[in-house]
Amino acid sequence: MKIFKLKCFIFAFFITQLVISQTYIVKAKTLNVREETNKNSKVIGQLNEKDTIKSISDNGDWIKITISEKDGYVNKNYLEEIKPNETQIKSGFKYGFTKAFSTSFIITLILLLGYRSLKGRVKDGRRSKGYREYDMNFKDYIVDGIYALIISLVIALVAGIISWVKTF
């Protein structure tokens, strides 16, 4: 039972983490997009100077991008990283929503599962002690997860709206 709770916690932690991609601008006049991370692999597309691209992943001197619904690689030496300024990062609806959702979901899920585990007793007059221990099943975990999701969405929406209003 404790292992299952640990697995649920780890899953909830990783599912709420943000995926952050880096934005680049092309410095070369033309830049080939290749199938693999070497100069001899097949060219599957080209980028022009001052095109902006978002990376999927970083692989040493190469970054993975999507072009024409295909994944390909471009050399980082021909790209310039675009760094957003601090006010863009820490303001607006998206920032407030994601910050509040990621923390509130984990906390709410832990509280709901903890409450149900600590509650643990169900009145039962047939027993000599007047109660029996409650065994949690998979349905209880799903219900608690859905409640945590709903509560977290409400909290995150409010936080996102507040953060958005502060930008005015």
N, C-alpha and C positions, 0 to 999 in steps of 0.2 A: 504494500500500500504506500509506504513512504517513497519507494522508488518511482511509483507512478506519479506521485505529487511532484517529485523532483523533475521528472521528465516533462510534466505540464509546465512547471516554472521555467525550465530551460527553453521550451518551445515558445512560451509567451514572451520571454525576454528577446529571443532572436527574431520573432515575427514582428516585433515593434520597432526594431532598429531601422533607421533610415538608410536608403540606398542613395549615395551621393556620387554623382558623376561630375567630372571636371570638363570645363568648356575650353576649347582651343580655337585659335585663328591660324589659318594657313599663311606662312611667310613666303613660300616658293611660288613661282609663276604657275606651275602645275605640279601636283603631287599625286603619285600613283597610290592606289589602294590595292593591297596585295592579299592573296589568299592566306599566306602564312607569314611568319616573322623572319623572312630573309629577303634579300634583294633579288634573288633568282626565281622567286615564286611567281605564279601567274598573276597578272594585273587584272583586277575585276572592276576597276573604276578609276576615275580621276577627280581630283579636287582642284579648284582654281584659287588664285591668290585672294586673300581676305575672306574666304569661306569660313564659316564657323561650324565646328563639329563638337559633339559630346562624346566623351569616352565611355565605353562599357567597362573596360578593365585596363589595367596597366601591366605591361609585360616587358620590363626592362627599358630598352630604347624604343620599343614599339608600343602603340596603344591600339586597343580593339575598338572598332566603330561599326556602325551599321550604315550601309549605303545600298540603295535600291533593294531593300529587304534582304540583303546578304550581309553576313559578318565579314569584316576584313580588317587588315592591319595597316597602319601608317607609321612612318618613322617620326619620332618625337623631335629630332633635330631640325625638322622643317616646320615646326609648329611653335606658336607662342601661347603660353597659358594665360587665360583671361581670369583675373581674380575679381570677384564682385566686391564692392566696397562694403564696409562694416554696417552702414545703415540699411543696405538692401538685405543683408543676411538676417539682421535682428529686428525686423519689423514686418508688418503685414499679417494677413490672415493665415497664410501657409505656415509661417514660423510659429505663431501662437498655437495653431491647431496641432502641429506635429509635436511640439514640445510638451503640450498638455496631454495629448493622447498617449504618447509613449510611456510617460510616467504614470498616468492615472490608470491605464489598463493593467499594468503589472500590480500596482498597489491594490486596486479593486479586486482583482482575481485572487491575490493572496489573502485579502480580508475575507472574501466570500468562502474560499476553501478552508481557511483557518476557523471561521465561525462554525461552519458545518462540522468540522472535525472536533472542535472543542465542545460543541453542543452534544454530540455523540450519544445522548440518551433519549429514548423514546418511552413515553408512559405505556406501561403494559401491566394491567392488574392481575394477569395470570401468573406473573412471576412473583417469587417470594419477596424480592426487594422492591417490587412495584415499577420496575423499569427494565428495559433491555438495551444493550449496546446497539447503536445504529451502524450498519455497514454501508459504506458509500459504494455506489455502483457507477458504471460509465455514464449513465444518464445524468446523474448528479453533477459530474464534471462538465458535461456539455451544457446543462442548464446554468451552472455557475459561470461558465465561459461566456454564454450569451448575455447574461445579466451584466457581467463585467464589461462586455463590448458596448452594450447600450448605455450604461452609465458613463463609460469613458468617452463615447461619442458626444454625449450631451455636454460633459465637462469641456471637451476639446472644442466643440462648436462655440461655446460661450467664451473660452479663452481666445480662440481665433478671431471672433468678432471684436472683443476688447482690444486685441493687438492691432487689428485693422483700423479701428476707430482712432487709436492713438497716432496713426500716421497722418491724420488731417491736421 
